[in-house]
Amino acid sequence: MILVMGAGAIGCYLGGCLQAAGAEVAFVGRPRVLDALRAHGLTLTDLDGGRRVVGASQLALHASIPTGLAPALVLLAVKSGATADAAAQLGVALPAGTPVVSMQNGLSNVAVAQRAAPTLRVLAGMVPYNIAELEPGRYHRGTTGTLAAQDDPALRALQPDFERAGLPLQLHADLRAVQWGKLLLNLNNPVNALSGQPLRLQLMDRGYRACLAALQSEALAVLRRAGIVPAQVGALPPHRIPPLLRLPTPLFRLIAARMLRIDPQARSSMADDLAHGRVTEIDALCGEVVRLAQQHGASAPLNARMVALVQAWPLRRQPLDSSALRRELGL
């Protein structure tokens, strides 16, 4: 049995795909999501036209971790700010040694969860694609990619289950380079959130692309200073993405065809968070770049400014066009 701790967009999509393929899955989540699933069931769609439905009566939904549970695997999918509390609950409820895979943004969640639940085995994971909640109970994968996680016997045993679910899982001895490669792509999340536009439309605006290119270039400089080589997660090696983003839009559209294979409905989870007044994961994205720079005697002013802009959203609640965002970043 697989336990999803954090039945949000990622948790519902991964857990739902696994259950639709025959796995036993239990979901722990917040009342808003659980109520929607009880009313509508779980519908999973993707940009390739796939559609899977798990009826409400088939879903094992819980507001807290059921007593006596001994899952073969936990998918930790809460927002980064809730990691310590969720992990502490898992540590109290589950047998020692239970494997927990952090399917979260950023790089610090594994360490935070392991400190909060020292008896569990916390592993790093990486979700490459965008999942959006299009309506209550319906979650849509709008981009492509392959799941990755830290190599572990429990995950090797479950790889066939993930494969049957349409979730191929690559295992790595060290996931840090992969996590940084994903984080570089995720630096578009705040740009997209502040734009108020769907992902594909936002990426077709050269001004927004210039903002993303600047954030990525700054992050790549910090990574070089730290001696970290990020892995290629998307269609291109990380160092080739900023020059591509800066191209005129007609040329970008032509060369970046694979990068632009994005469903028109796709948007960043941070955009959803801002729209619903929820705390964002900006500290687990741009904040990670800022902290790494500080650890190596440097600074990351553009990423620091983006943290401030996202945190100031509740006071403004107005999207920024690309010219305004460039001015805010001093570009």
C-alpha positions as CSV (number, residue, x, y, z in Angstrom):
1,M,0.0,0.0,0.0
2,I,1.2,3.5,-0.9
3,L,0.3,6.5,1.4
4,V,0.1,10.0,-0.2
5,M,0.9,12.5,2.5
6,G,-0.4,15.7,1.0
7,A,-3.3,15.2,-1.4
8,G,-2.8,18.3,-3.5
9,A,-2.1,18.6,-7.2
10,I,1.0,16.4,-7.2
11,G,-0.2,14.0,-4.6
12,C,-3.6,13.4,-6.2
13,Y,-2.0,13.0,-9.7
14,L,0.7,10.5,-8.6
15,G,-1.6,8.6,-6.2
16,G,-4.5,8.6,-8.6
17,C,-2.4,7.2,-11.5
18,L,-1.1,4.5,-9.2
19,Q,-4.5,3.6,-8.0
20,A,-6.0,3.6,-11.5
21,A,-3.3,1.1,-12.4
22,G,-4.2,-1.3,-9.6
23,A,-2.2,-0.1,-6.6
24,E,-3.7,0.3,-3.2
25,V,-3.4,4.0,-2.2
26,A,-4.5,6.0,0.8
27,F,-4.7,9.8,0.7
28,V,-4.2,12.2,3.6
29,G,-5.1,15.8,2.8
30,R,-6.8,19.0,3.8
31,P,-10.6,19.3,4.0
32,R,-11.0,21.4,0.8
33,V,-9.4,18.7,-1.4
34,L,-11.0,15.8,0.5
35,D,-14.4,17.3,0.2
36,A,-14.0,17.8,-3.5
37,L,-12.8,14.2,-4.0
38,R,-15.7,12.8,-2.0
39,A,-18.1,14.8,-4.1
40,H,-16.6,14.3,-7.6
41,G,-14.1,11.5,-7.4
42,L,-10.7,11.8,-9.0
43,T,-10.2,12.6,-12.7
44,L,-6.8,12.7,-14.2
45,T,-6.1,14.1,-17.7
46,D,-2.9,15.0,-19.6
47,L,-1.7,16.9,-22.6
48,D,-1.5,13.6,-24.6
49,G,-5.3,13.1,-24.3
50,G,-5.2,10.6,-21.6
51,R,-8.0,10.4,-19.1
52,R,-8.4,8.2,-16.0
53,V,-11.1,8.3,-13.4
54,V,-11.2,6.9,-9.9
55,G,-14.7,7.0,-8.4
56,A,-15.3,8.7,-5.1
57,S,-16.3,5.4,-3.5
58,Q,-13.0,3.8,-4.4
59,L,-10.9,6.5,-2.8
60,A,-9.4,6.0,0.7
61,L,-9.5,9.6,2.1
62,H,-8.2,10.6,5.5
63,A,-7.9,13.9,7.4
64,S,-5.0,12.3,9.4
65,I,-2.9,9.2,9.2
66,P,-4.9,6.1,10.0
67,T,-3.7,4.1,13.0
68,G,-2.0,0.8,12.4
69,L,-0.9,1.7,8.8
70,A,2.3,0.1,7.5
71,P,2.7,1.4,3.9
72,A,5.3,0.1,1.6
73,L,6.0,3.7,0.5
74,V,5.0,7.2,1.4
75,L,4.8,10.0,-1.2
76,L,5.4,13.2,0.7
77,A,3.7,15.9,-1.4
78,V,2.8,18.7,1.1
79,K,4.0,22.2,0.4
80,S,7.5,22.9,1.6
81,G,6.4,25.0,4.6
82,A,4.4,22.0,5.9
83,T,7.2,19.5,5.6
84,A,8.3,19.4,9.3
85,D,4.8,19.0,10.7
86,A,3.8,16.4,8.1
87,A,7.0,14.4,8.7
88,A,6.6,14.5,12.4
89,Q,3.1,13.1,12.1
90,L,4.5,10.3,9.9
91,G,7.2,9.6,12.4
92,V,4.7,9.0,15.2
93,A,2.2,7.0,13.1
94,L,4.4,4.7,11.0
95,P,6.8,1.8,11.7
96,A,10.5,2.6,11.9
97,G,12.3,2.4,8.5
98,T,9.2,3.2,6.4
99,P,10.5,4.8,3.1
100,V,9.3,8.3,2.5
101,V,10.0,10.0,-0.9
102,S,9.9,13.8,-0.9
103,M,8.1,14.7,-4.2
104,Q,8.5,18.4,-3.4
105,N,10.1,21.4,-4.9
106,G,13.4,22.7,-3.6
107,L,16.4,20.8,-2.0
108,S,16.0,21.2,1.8
109,N,12.8,19.1,2.3
110,V,14.6,15.8,2.8
111,A,16.8,17.1,5.5
112,V,13.9,18.9,7.2
113,A,11.7,15.7,7.1
114,Q,14.5,13.5,8.3
115,R,15.1,15.7,11.3
116,A,11.4,15.7,12.1
117,A,11.1,11.9,11.7
118,P,14.5,10.3,12.5
119,T,13.0,6.8,12.6
120,L,11.9,6.9,9.0
121,R,14.0,6.6,5.8
122,V,13.5,9.8,3.9
123,L,14.5,9.9,0.2
124,A,14.8,12.6,-2.4
125,G,12.4,12.7,-5.3
126,M,11.7,15.0,-8.3
127,V,8.5,15.6,-10.2
128,P,9.4,17.2,-13.6
129,Y,6.0,18.1,-14.9
130,N,3.3,20.6,-14.2
131,I,0.1,19.5,-12.6
132,A,-2.9,21.9,-12.4
133,E,-6.2,21.6,-10.6
134,L,-8.6,22.6,-13.4
135,E,-11.8,22.0,-11.3
136,P,-12.6,20.2,-8.1
137,G,-11.4,16.7,-8.3
138,R,-9.8,17.1,-11.7
139,Y,-6.0,17.3,-12.1
140,H,-4.3,17.9,-15.4
141,R,-0.7,17.2,-16.4
142,G,0.2,20.0,-18.8
143,T,3.9,19.2,-19.5
144,T,6.1,16.2,-20.0
145,G,9.1,14.6,-18.2
146,T,10.2,11.5,-16.2
147,L,9.9,11.1,-12.4
148,A,13.2,10.7,-10.6
149,A,14.2,9.6,-7.1
150,Q,17.1,8.5,-4.9
151,D,17.9,4.9,-5.5
152,D,16.6,2.6,-2.8
153,P,15.5,-1.1,-2.6
154,A,11.9,-0.1,-1.8
155,L,11.7,2.0,-4.9
156,R,13.4,-0.6,-7.1
157,A,10.7,-3.1,-5.9
158,L,7.9,-0.6,-6.8
159,Q,9.3,0.6,-10.2
160,P,7.0,-1.8,-12.1
161,D,4.0,-0.3,-10.3
162,F,5.0,3.2,-11.4
163,E,5.6,1.9,-14.9
164,R,2.1,0.4,-15.1
165,A,0.7,3.7,-13.9
166,G,2.3,5.6,-16.7
167,L,4.8,7.2,-14.3
168,P,8.2,5.8,-15.3
169,L,10.6,6.3,-12.4
170,Q,14.4,6.8,-12.9
171,L,16.5,6.1,-9.8
172,H,19.8,7.9,-9.1
173,A,22.5,7.2,-6.6
174,D,22.7,11.0,-5.9
175,L,19.7,13.2,-6.9
176,R,21.2,16.5,-6.0
177,A,22.3,17.4,-9.5
178,V,18.8,16.5,-10.8
179,Q,17.1,18.6,-8.1
180,W,19.2,21.6,-9.0
181,G,18.4,21.0,-12.7
182,K,14.7,21.0,-11.8
183,L,15.0,24.0,-9.6
184,L,16.5,26.0,-12.5
185,L,13.4,25.3,-14.5
186,N,11.2,26.1,-11.6
187,L,12.5,29.6,-11.4
188,N,9.8,30.3,-14.0
189,N,7.2,29.5,-11.4
190,P,7.3,33.0,-9.8
191,V,7.5,34.7,-13.2
192,N,4.4,32.8,-14.3
193,A,2.6,33.5,-11.0
194,L,3.2,37.2,-11.2
195,S,2.3,37.4,-14.9
196,G,-1.2,36.0,-14.3
197,Q,-1.0,34.1,-17.6
198,P,-1.0,30.4,-18.6
199,L,2.5,29.0,-18.9
200,R,2.7,28.8,-22.7
201,L,1.4,32.3,-23.3
202,Q,3.8,33.7,-20.7
203,L,6.7,32.0,-22.3
204,M,5.8,33.5,-25.7
205,D,6.4,37.0,-24.2
206,R,10.1,37.9,-24.7
207,G,10.0,40.2,-21.7
208,Y,9.0,37.5,-19.3
209,R,11.6,35.2,-20.9
210,A,14.2,37.8,-20.2
211,C,13.3,37.8,-16.5
212,L,13.6,34.0,-16.4
213,A,16.9,34.1,-18.2
214,A,18.3,36.6,-15.7
215,L,17.2,34.5,-12.7
216,Q,18.6,31.3,-14.3
217,S,21.9,33.0,-15.2
218,E,22.3,34.3,-11.7
219,A,21.6,30.8,-10.3
220,L,24.0,29.1,-12.7
221,A,26.7,31.5,-11.6
222,V,26.0,30.6,-7.9
223,L,26.1,26.9,-8.8
224,R,29.5,27.3,-10.5
225,R,30.8,29.1,-7.4
226,A,29.6,26.2,-5.3
227,G,31.1,23.6,-7.6
228,I,27.6,22.1,-8.4
229,V,26.9,20.9,-12.0
230,P,23.1,20.8,-12.5
231,A,21.7,17.9,-14.5
232,Q,19.8,18.2,-17.7
233,V,16.1,17.8,-16.8
234,G,14.3,19.3,-19.8
235,A,15.0,19.4,-23.5
236,L,18.3,21.3,-23.2
237,P,21.4,21.4,-20.9
238,P,20.9,24.1,-18.2
239,H,23.6,26.4,-19.5
240,R,21.9,26.6,-23.0
241,I,18.5,27.7,-21.8
242,P,19.1,31.4,-20.9
243,P,20.5,32.3,-24.4
244,L,17.6,30.5,-25.9
245,L,15.1,32.4,-23.8
246,R,16.7,35.8,-24.9
247,L,16.1,35.1,-28.6
248,P,13.4,37.1,-30.5
249,T,10.0,35.3,-30.2
250,P,9.7,34.0,-33.8
251,L,13.2,32.4,-33.5
252,F,12.5,31.1,-30.0
253,R,9.2,29.6,-31.1
254,L,11.1,27.7,-33.9
255,I,14.1,26.5,-31.9
256,A,12.2,25.8,-28.6
257,A,9.5,23.6,-30.0
258,R,10.1,20.8,-27.5
259,M,10.2,23.3,-24.6
260,L,6.9,24.7,-25.8
261,R,5.1,21.4,-25.7
262,I,2.9,22.7,-23.0
263,D,-0.8,22.4,-22.7
264,P,-2.6,25.7,-23.1
265,Q,-4.3,25.1,-19.7
266,A,-1.1,24.6,-17.8
267,R,0.0,27.1,-15.2
268,S,2.4,27.0,-12.3
269,S,1.2,25.8,-8.8
270,M,2.5,29.1,-7.5
271,A,0.0,30.9,-9.6
272,D,-2.8,28.8,-8.0
273,D,-1.4,29.6,-4.6
274,L,-1.4,33.4,-5.2
275,A,-4.9,33.2,-6.7
276,H,-6.2,31.4,-3.6
277,G,-4.3,33.4,-1.0
278,R,-2.1,30.4,0.0
279,V,1.5,30.5,1.2
280,T,3.8,29.9,-1.8
281,E,7.0,27.9,-2.1
282,I,9.1,30.9,-3.2
283,D,11.5,30.2,-0.4
284,A,12.1,26.7,-1.7
285,L,12.9,28.0,-5.1
286,C,14.5,31.5,-5.4
287,G,15.3,31.3,-1.7
288,E,17.4,28.2,-2.2
289,V,19.6,30.2,-4.7
290,V,19.9,33.0,-2.2
291,R,21.0,30.7,0.6
292,L,23.5,28.9,-1.6
293,A,25.0,32.2,-2.6
294,Q,25.3,33.3,1.0
295,Q,27.0,30.0,1.9
296,H,29.7,30.7,-0.6
297,G,30.3,34.4,0.2
298,A,28.2,35.7,-2.7
299,S,24.8,37.2,-3.3
300,A,21.9,36.6,-5.6
301,P,20.0,39.9,-5.8
302,L,17.6,39.0,-8.6
303,N,16.4,35.9,-6.9
304,A,16.2,37.8,-3.6
305,R,14.1,40.5,-5.3
306,M,11.8,37.8,-6.7
307,V,11.3,36.4,-3.2
308,A,10.3,39.9,-2.1
309,L,7.9,40.4,-5.0
310,V,6.0,37.2,-4.4
311,Q,5.8,37.8,-0.7
312,A,4.4,41.2,-1.3
313,W,1.6,39.9,-3.6
314,P,-1.1,40.0,-0.9
315,L,-0.6,43.8,-0.6
316,R,-0.9,44.3,-4.4
317,R,-2.8,41.4,-5.9
318,Q,-2.3,42.7,-9.4
319,P,-0.4,40.9,-12.2
320,L,2.7,42.5,-13.6
321,D,3.1,42.8,-17.3
322,S,6.6,41.9,-18.6
323,S,7.8,45.5,-18.8
324,A,6.8,46.1,-15.2
325,L,8.4,42.9,-14.0
326,R,11.6,43.8,-15.8
327,R,11.6,47.1,-14.1
328,E,11.1,45.5,-10.7
329,L,14.1,43.3,-11.3
330,G,16.2,46.2,-12.6
331,L,16.6,44.6,-16.1
